[in-house]
Amino acid sequence: MNTPPSTAQPVQHRMRSTWHSATIVETRAETPHSVRMTLAVPTWPGSEPGSHLDVRLTAPDGYQASRSYSVASSSPWGHVVLAIDELPDGEVSPFLVNEARPGDTLEVHGPLGSYFVWRPGQNDRPVQLIAGGSGVVPLYAMAVAHDLAEDTTPFQLLYSVRTPADAFFAAELTELAGPSFQVTHVYTRQAPTGWPGTVGRLTRDTLAASTIPPSERPRVYVCGSTGFAETVATWLLDLGHSTTDILTERFGGL
Ligand SMILES: Cc1cc2nc3c(=O)[nH]c(=O)nc-3n(C[C@H](O)[C@H](O)[C@H](O)COP(=O)(O)OP(=O)(O)OC[C@H]3O[C@@H](n4cnc5c(N)ncnc54)[C@H](O)[C@@H]3O)c2cc1C
């Protein structure tokens, strides 16, 4: 797989990353175990589709904890949207999902990750997005950018979730789907009524059957838990994709 290049990105694509004060302006349930959070970040310089930021929380006793979250969208007026999945035994995500409220303040550092981005105009090759769970967040940002730019680059998303209710940005992805953006779901625990496919974890055969073949040299973006991303990347290599065509982002865990 590609490793993040230290100097490979053109200068014009770099955005200055620094710490910013942020205020939560809205939270709403994204799935039964996650929240969509809109932050007002007046000094936010903007971000590219796929990039992320670090959220830093500071307790009254001064203890700090920070975690990375992908930017689902950001606006010119400094609203930044995140989607955060709760890990029940986690330190930060349960607070953000269950306790953080509009008006609360925190700090964010970014934008970060110019490596895992797709930019409109990169239209020489098709794009295959592959997500597990909350790993769809940066890929959703790419799909939105593709749509807003009316870019005709063929885009496909293979999205693995436990159940339909666990899908992030479900309505938006349905809306975005069309001739140049195909969405395929894998349901690992429960599928919608009438689902024609099988229910179960993503397999190498399903991956091969549901993604753009290596002969078309797609740019492949893989995002999810560390185990998901590594398994999928290994299968992609087995199927014949080139290591330089696969970009992975690992959210942590096994
Ligand atoms: C670049 C980047 C972007 C990210 N973007 C998002 C995002 O958009 N939305 C989102 O919900 N999360 C995202 N994450 C994951 C996020 O940074 C945290 O790791 C996650 O919220 C857990 O933090 P925590 O403090 O609750 O858990 P921790 O206290 O850090 O960990 C608790 C336990 O859960 C395990 N664990 C940590 N992360 C995961 C995981 N992803 N899956 C399974 N087990 C895990 C740990 O190994 C540990 O055992 C991103 C991570 C990275 C590196």
The ligand as a Tripos MOL2 file, in Angstrom:
@<TRIPOS>MOLECULE
LIG
   53    58     1     0     0
SMALL
NO_CHARGES

@<TRIPOS>ATOM
      1 C1         -7.4900    9.4880   10.3030 C.3       1 LIG1
      2 C2         -8.6140    8.9800   11.2030 C.ar      1 LIG1
      3 C3         -9.9270    9.4010   10.9460 C.ar      1 LIG1
      4 C4        -10.9620    8.9320   11.7690 C.ar      1 LIG1
      5 N1        -12.2420    9.3300   11.4840 N.ar      1 LIG1
      6 C5        -13.2660    8.8620   12.2280 C.ar      1 LIG1
      7 C6        -14.6270    9.2390   11.9160 C.ar      1 LIG1
      8 O1        -14.8960   10.0100   10.9880 O.2       1 LIG1
      9 N2        -15.6080    8.7280   12.7180 N.ar      1 LIG1
     10 C7        -15.3500    7.8740   13.7580 C.ar      1 LIG1
     11 O2        -16.2960    7.4470   14.4280 O.2       1 LIG1
     12 N3        -14.0740    7.5120   14.0650 N.ar      1 LIG1
     13 C8        -13.0370    7.9970   13.3370 C.ar      1 LIG1
     14 N4        -11.7510    7.6400   13.6670 N.ar      1 LIG1
     15 C9        -11.5090    6.8410   14.8840 C.3       1 LIG1
     16 C10       -11.3440    7.7990   16.0940 C.3       1 LIG1
     17 O3        -10.1450    8.5480   15.9490 O.3       1 LIG1
     18 C11       -11.2260    7.0740   17.4260 C.3       1 LIG1
     19 O4        -10.2290    6.0850   17.3310 O.3       1 LIG1
     20 C12       -12.5240    6.4350   17.8690 C.3       1 LIG1
     21 O5        -13.5470    7.4310   18.0110 O.3       1 LIG1
     22 C13       -12.3340    5.7210   19.2240 C.3       1 LIG1
     23 O6        -11.9050    6.6480   20.1560 O.3       1 LIG1
     24 P1        -12.2000    6.3530   21.7080 P.3       1 LIG1
     25 O7        -11.4120    7.3500   22.4940 O.co2     1 LIG1
     26 O8        -13.6690    6.3150   21.9550 O.co2     1 LIG1
     27 O9        -11.6540    4.8940   21.9190 O.3       1 LIG1
     28 P2        -10.2170    4.4960   22.5760 P.3       1 LIG1
     29 O10       -10.2780    4.7980   24.0420 O.co2     1 LIG1
     30 O11        -9.1420    5.1650   21.7820 O.co2     1 LIG1
     31 O12       -10.1900    2.9500   22.2790 O.3       1 LIG1
     32 C14       -11.0340    2.0380   22.9720 C.3       1 LIG1
     33 C15       -10.8840    0.6590   22.3990 C.3       1 LIG1
     34 O13       -11.4130    0.5980   21.0760 O.3       1 LIG1
     35 C16       -10.4120    0.2060   20.1360 C.3       1 LIG1
     36 N5        -10.6370    1.0130   18.9430 N.ar      1 LIG1
     37 C17       -10.2020    2.2690   18.6810 C.ar      1 LIG1
     38 N6        -10.6400    2.6960   17.4840 N.ar      1 LIG1
     39 C18       -11.3900    1.6770   16.9780 C.ar      1 LIG1
     40 C19       -12.1210    1.4920   15.7730 C.ar      1 LIG1
     41 N7        -12.1900    2.4580   14.8200 N.pl3     1 LIG1
     42 N8        -12.7800    0.3350   15.6000 N.ar      1 LIG1
     43 C20       -12.7560   -0.6380   16.5200 C.ar      1 LIG1
     44 N9        -12.0780   -0.5280   17.6970 N.ar      1 LIG1
     45 C21       -11.4000    0.6040   17.9090 C.ar      1 LIG1
     46 C22        -9.1040    0.5030   20.8100 C.3       1 LIG1
     47 O14        -8.0970   -0.3700   20.3330 O.3       1 LIG1
     48 C23        -9.4320    0.2150   22.2590 C.3       1 LIG1
     49 O15        -9.3910   -1.1480   22.5410 O.3       1 LIG1
     50 C24       -10.6860    8.0680   12.8570 C.ar      1 LIG1
     51 C25        -9.3630    7.6520   13.1000 C.ar      1 LIG1
     52 C26        -8.3490    8.0930   12.2730 C.ar      1 LIG1
     53 C27        -6.9290    7.6270   12.5600 C.3       1 LIG1
@<TRIPOS>BOND
     1     1     2 1
     2     2     3 ar
     3     2    52 ar
     4     3     4 ar
     5     4     5 ar
     6     4    50 ar
     7     5     6 ar
     8     6     7 ar
     9     6    13 1
    10     7     8 2
    11     7     9 ar
    12     9    10 ar
    13    10    11 2
    14    10    12 ar
    15    12    13 ar
    16    13    14 ar
    17    14    15 1
    18    14    50 ar
    19    15    16 1
    20    16    17 1
    21    16    18 1
    22    18    19 1
    23    18    20 1
    24    20    21 1
    25    20    22 1
    26    22    23 1
    27    23    24 1
    28    24    25 2
    29    24    26 1
    30    24    27 1
    31    27    28 1
    32    28    29 2
    33    28    30 1
    34    28    31 1
    35    31    32 1
    36    32    33 1
    37    33    34 1
    38    33    48 1
    39    34    35 1
    40    35    36 1
    41    35    46 1
    42    36    37 ar
    43    36    45 ar
    44    37    38 ar
    45    38    39 ar
    46    39    40 ar
    47    39    45 ar
    48    40    41 1
    49    40    42 ar
    50    42    43 ar
    51    43    44 ar
    52    44    45 ar
    53    46    47 1
    54    46    48 1
    55    48    49 1
    56    50    51 ar
    57    51    52 ar
    58    52    53 1
@<TRIPOS>SUBSTRUCTURE
     1 LIG1         1 GROUP 0 **** ****
